[in-house]
Amino acid sequence: MNNKDIQTNLFRYISKLRYLYDNKLSDKDIVFLRENLNKQEQILFYSMTALDQRHSLAVAYALQEMIGRKTKLNLDKLLKVALLHDVGKARAKLRVPDRIFQVLLFVLCKPLANYLANKGALYQTGYWRRILYIYKYHPQVGANLLKDIGLSAGIIYLVEHHHDAFQPEEAKELTVLREADRLN
């Protein structure tokens, strides 16, 4: 990773810290959630930290602007995925210093971060290994949570693969979701 990539990644992650100060859900947000998530899905959404809720809403709103209604993509499905794409992070109620540590370690020393994450697990491991595990594997953890409540295979697939590297043959929905996530 070159210096420009490191700077870009750090800026992107640091810019997400704005949600620390703007983390209250508005009436508009609550209506939006009720329109796009059923009761079980809302329970999962509200299990996330306020920071992750704000981020997920920002991704959903960005998707709405990016694709509008004039597309062959299923906007309703994409909005649901955007709102739930980081639900795997709810398994660890991460504090702000934990998030900063995760990001810095993955940006500045990715081999060490991957090693520690791979040695971690969802339960019964050291604190730092556990939070690095969740940071790295939250898409899979979230996909399992969505399977448990019976969501469709298409939604589960998008959540599970939203951090995978781009593949030319991948679903357009995954590409659009990843772009909205990257912007927010």
C-alpha atoms as one frame of an Amber mdcrd trajectory, in Angstrom:
protein
   0.000   0.000   0.000   1.471   3.349  -0.997   1.287   6.627   0.924  -1.608
   7.953  -1.168  -3.681   4.821  -0.389  -2.888   5.144   3.312  -3.880   8.821
   3.325  -7.086   8.089   1.410  -8.065   5.264   3.768  -7.271   7.284   6.887
  -9.265  10.263   5.606 -12.195   8.009   4.762 -12.274   6.414   8.198 -11.647
   9.619  10.101 -14.456  11.340   8.187 -16.844   8.709   9.589 -16.160  10.093
  13.047 -18.638  12.878  12.233 -21.317  10.428  13.325 -20.028  10.798  16.889
 -21.610  14.218  17.045 -24.579  13.589  14.761 -25.886  10.251  15.960 -29.502
  10.942  16.852 -32.157   9.496  14.592 -34.599  12.076  13.268 -38.320  11.524
  12.779 -37.562  11.241   9.051 -35.020   8.484   9.766 -37.493   6.540  11.905
 -40.172   6.728   9.211 -37.604   5.622   6.628 -36.654   2.630   8.792 -40.275
   1.612   9.285 -40.901   1.834   5.532 -37.909  -0.336   4.663 -37.519  -2.843
   7.519 -39.965  -5.229   9.145 -40.093  -5.627  12.940 -37.373  -8.322  13.152
 -35.099  -6.330  10.869 -35.696  -3.187  12.928 -34.680  -5.079  16.068 -31.392
  -6.014  14.371 -30.901  -2.438  13.161 -31.468  -1.019  16.644 -29.024  -3.553
  18.101 -26.227  -1.669  16.332 -24.475   1.255  17.974 -25.730   4.755  17.178
 -22.578   5.249  15.108 -23.336   2.204  12.942 -27.001   3.156  12.668 -26.084
   6.621  11.345 -23.585   5.102   8.919 -26.125   2.562   7.638 -28.735   5.275
   7.134 -26.185   7.399   5.275 -25.410   4.449   2.983 -29.127   3.898   2.343
 -29.734   7.580   1.578 -26.698   7.619  -0.742 -28.027   4.571  -2.579 -31.372
   6.255  -2.962 -29.704   9.267  -4.564 -27.347   7.181  -6.701 -29.889   4.953
  -8.361 -33.275   6.600  -7.898 -36.264   4.761  -9.348 -35.100   4.769 -12.983
 -33.126   1.562 -12.886 -33.499  -2.174 -13.205 -31.964  -2.600  -9.762 -34.332
  -3.431  -6.924 -34.157  -0.278  -4.788 -36.266  -1.744  -1.967 -33.870  -4.687
  -1.653 -30.824  -2.403  -1.789 -32.204  -0.089   0.906 -32.820  -3.059   3.214
 -29.283  -4.314   2.575 -27.808  -0.847   3.174 -29.615  -0.551   6.492 -28.432
  -3.995   7.628 -25.030  -4.387   5.948 -23.047  -3.744   9.154 -25.348  -5.566
  11.579 -22.546  -8.061  12.294 -20.746  -5.292  14.177 -23.554  -5.335  16.753
 -21.957  -8.474  18.220 -19.313  -6.180  19.707 -20.410  -2.929  21.248 -17.310
  -1.104  20.118 -16.205   2.085  21.768 -14.744   4.919  19.720 -11.126   4.210
  20.814 -11.625   0.568  19.729 -12.761   1.694  16.292  -9.812   4.030  15.917
  -7.431   1.249  16.950  -9.003  -1.174  14.448  -8.780   1.227  11.555  -5.241
   2.339  12.304  -4.008  -1.222  12.721  -5.652  -2.417   9.488  -4.386   0.611
   7.553  -0.864   0.823   8.975  -0.072  -2.808   9.736  -2.485  -5.002   7.815
  -0.532  -8.286   8.186  -0.532  -7.993  11.986  -4.199  -6.951  12.051  -5.157
  -9.919   9.862  -3.101 -12.304  11.984  -4.756 -11.115  15.195  -8.224 -11.113
  13.613  -7.730 -14.659  12.328  -6.677 -15.762  15.827  -9.786 -14.155  17.292
 -13.336 -15.396  17.473 -16.783 -14.106  18.219 -16.607 -15.319  21.822 -14.038
 -16.322  24.451 -10.894 -14.750  23.045  -8.832 -11.811  24.134 -10.574  -8.450
  23.814  -8.398  -7.054  21.011  -8.455 -10.258  18.986 -12.237 -10.351  19.331
 -12.798  -6.785  18.126 -10.365  -7.266  15.230 -12.172 -10.490  14.355 -15.494
  -8.659  14.278 -14.027  -5.783  12.260 -12.754  -8.209   9.631 -15.560 -10.768
   9.663 -18.634  -8.642  10.403 -20.077  -9.317   6.917 -20.174 -13.065   7.605
 -21.435 -12.561  11.168 -24.171 -10.255   9.845 -25.123 -12.706   7.107 -25.624
 -15.399   9.754 -27.842 -13.070  11.786 -29.938 -12.368   8.684 -30.206 -16.103
   7.918 -31.543 -16.615  11.437 -34.482 -14.296  10.758 -35.189 -15.793   7.341
 -34.097 -13.090   4.921 -33.710 -13.991   1.258 -30.523 -15.513  -0.092 -30.001
 -12.435  -2.303 -29.963 -10.048   0.650 -27.741 -12.359   2.679 -25.306 -12.642
  -0.244 -24.980  -8.856  -0.565 -24.358  -8.388   3.158 -21.870 -11.256   3.281
 -19.831  -9.947   0.350 -20.010  -6.169   0.752 -16.299  -5.961   1.646 -15.030
  -8.421  -0.975 -12.811  -7.172  -3.783 -14.579  -6.200  -6.990 -15.176  -9.035
  -9.448 -16.170  -8.240 -13.055 -18.964 -10.845 -12.981 -20.470  -9.716  -9.661
 -24.009  -8.465  -9.293 -24.452  -4.781 -10.102 -26.263  -4.420  -6.753 -23.076
  -5.401  -4.913 -21.015  -2.852  -6.841 -23.492  -0.061  -6.104 -23.745  -1.024
  -2.411 -19.972  -1.058  -2.077 -19.717   2.390  -3.680 -22.336   3.896  -1.356
 -20.573   2.298   1.635 -17.210   3.652   0.488 -18.629   7.167   0.198 -20.020
   7.057   3.726
